[in-house]
Amino acid sequence: MKLTDNVLRSFRVAKVFRENSDKINCFDFSPNGETVISSSDDDSIVLYDCHEGRPKRTLYSKKYGVDLIRYTHAANTVVYSSNKIDGYEALLIGLMHPQGKPVCSFDPEGLIFAAGVNSEMVKLYDLRSFDKGPFATFKMQYDRTCEWTGLKFSNDGKLILISTNGGFLRLIDAFKGGVLHTFTGYNNSKAVTLEASFTPDSQFIMIGSEDGKIHVWNGDTGMKVAVLDGKHTGPITCLQFNPKFMTCASACSNMAFWLPTLDD
């Protein structure tokens, strides 16, 4: 099945899991798409089986807490950060000395490192010559009403998505830095950090909202193509599409798995 506007409009919640007592702060699909692992402010790590649609295992990190959980290139290994010990992005801060809280991302090849600095510029580094400084710097229009909360490359490496704790996202050209589209029209009046994501084909952009809905735009036209009601009990702070299969997941304190309802 190919992702189209109509297929995305047909997505519905297939299963809801209530394994957590507090907000899910991050989750990540394995590279093969067979599992998804989540971290939560209740100090738990939950592993889900995407094929069977069920939780497989729960671990705890009571001493250090858990956040920013990510799979490595191996489907059976993850890394995560502590949210109880002060050391946030120590490596990036030590190398760049930015003011404020930086956001960062690697390109799909793992060679280009993008850093969003002071919510107004994107610096691109080549890891093969990181000591020479950024090879490109893109200056954005500064918005005093919000801060940047995330950067993501599209899977084809041609686009960068900038998320904020305001009511808009920006899509920029990863090579020239020009703003291609600004996406608005979703609720975030409480300045919550909401995860925005590309679909695996790099064609669509998705973000949750504080009212439990998912908003989807076409990255080529900039037009909104769907608003999906996940009936979440809180803001959808985490949202990702499965890298291999036609499913996505969203989370507040609950985890929801979504499936299309069109046959083709």
Salt bridges, closest charged atoms under 4 A:
ASP43 OD2 - LYS84 NZ 3.01
GLU52 OE1 - ARG54 NE 2.35
ASP126 OD1 - ARG128 NE 2.88
GLU195 OE2 - LYS152 NZ 2.64
ASP229 OD2 - LYS231 NZ 3.56
